[in-house]
């Protein structure tokens, strides 16, 4: 096989620029079919993006013999069903995050794909972006000595979309799995898993302070990686501004980066002072570099590390930090 032909289930905003075109532009990859329950909207997406086929039925897309692999771009509450259907059809799955509506669904997704002998990947695309590759290089170089601890702070204001007309799906736990902590907070934890190794234990609490929507708007807790790095985290989605920073403390310095601002510089503090480190500009289609690693993996030309197993680890920690496990 020289090319992976993708079928995409879900044509929402995340696919317009962030991911969809990446399947068309990655080497050895093409987007050949899309599905949306509203057939007219599916046809519109296909027309605008130059996709040959469109469906209003997910099973029809999954069963299409010209589709080699499935991209799940729907909200988390449908990932489990579609992933199991794709696995039953013998087709690899690339799934948006968080992977399952809860950790148990994620575990069953991993098991189903393993039993079917098909790979399962998750769209934690920061793992392949230049900025976070720079962070990993700094950590792995050992120049700053061993990592001692890590501290995550993420804060956002309450937006009109959070409550207008019942609120967006991201703050509905029945659709998203757990609100904004699961939606964007998961990126911070996946990066810890990738940069510092899997998290071995965690506990915390989720609170609904503002009562703006049903999901928790504050989560805080502690964790420890398998290698012994101590960590704390605080995610507040009811404060006065949007900001985030992760601080990694080493024996010989401190590295600070933003998880959500993929173009913001890194800050390195040592005894010599604070240094701002510019990062390479992110690509137009930010998911494309990770998509390329998935395609390479499927073609036997490389390895993608953002797997169902790694995403399951993050889903488990999300539940523990939110006090749901």
Residue, then its C-alpha position, 0 to 999 in steps of 0.5 A: x500500500x502506497x497511500x492511506x485513503x481516509x474516511x472522516x466521520x463528522x464535519x464540524x469546525x475542528x475539521x475545517x482548517x485544523x485537521x481535515x486538510x491535513x489528511x489531504x496534504x500529508x504525504x501518502x494520504x488522501x481524504x476520500x469520503x466524509x460523513x455528516x448526519x445532515x446529508x446536505x452539509x456533508x455534500x457542502x463540506x465535500x464540495x468545498x474541500x474537494x472530497x470525492x464522496x460524502x455520506x449521511x450514514x456512518x456505517x456506509x462510510x465505514x463499509x466503503x471498500x475504498x476507505x482504508x482508515x477512519x478519522x473520528x471527528x465527532x464529539x466524545x459521546x459517539x467515539x466509542x460506537x464508531x470506533x467499535x464499528x470501524x474495528x469490526x470492519x478491520x479499519x484503523x482509527x484516528x480519534x479526536x480527544x478525549x478518546x472516550x466519554x469516560x475511561x471505561x469506554x476508552x479501555x474498551x476501544x483499545x481492547x476492541x482495536x487490539x482484538x481486531x488487529x487494527x491500530x488506534x491513534x488519538x489526536x493529541x497533535x501537540x506531540x508533533x508540533x515544533x514548539x513541543x518537540x523543542x521542549x522535549x529536546x531540552x528535557x531529554x538533553x539533560x543539560x538542566x539535570x533531572x526533573x524534580x516537579x511540574x506545575x500546571x495552571x490553566x485559566x479561562x473566562x466564562x464565554x457567552x457560548x458557555x450558556x447561550x441557548x443551553x451552552x456548547x456541547x463542550x460544557x455538557x458532560x453527557x456529550x463531552x465527558x467532563x467540560x472544559x477540563x476534559x476538552x483542553x485540560x487533557x492537552x496539558x496532561x497528555x504532554x506530561x505523559x509524553x514529555x516526562x513519562x506516564x502518570x502513576x498516581x493522581x487524585x483531586x477534586x472537581x467543583x462547579x463554582x459558577x453554576x454557569x453550566x452542569x460541568x465542573x468549572x474548576x479542577x485541582x489536584x496532585x499527581x506523580x509520574x512513574x519516574x518520580x516527578x511530583x506534579x500539581x495542577x489547577x484548571x479554572x474556567x471561571x476567572x478574569x482572563x485566558x492564560x495558561x502555563x506549565x512550569x517544569x522544575x529541574x535541578x538546574x533551572x525552570x522551563x515554562x511553556x503555554x499549552x494552548x498558545x502553540x506559538x508563544x515562546x518558551x522561558x528558561x530560567x537558570x542562575x544566569x537569568x531568564x531567557x526567552x526562546x523563540x519557537x518555530x511557527x506552527x503549520x497552517x493545519x496544526x494536526x497535519x504533522x501528527x497525521x503524517x506520523x499516523x500515515x507513516x505508521x500505517x505505511x510501515x515508515x515510522x511510529x506514531x506515539x499518540x496511541x489509544x494506549x497513551x490516550x487511555x492513560x490520560x483519560x484515566x488521569x482526567x477522572x482521578x484528578x476530577x475526583x470521578x474515579 
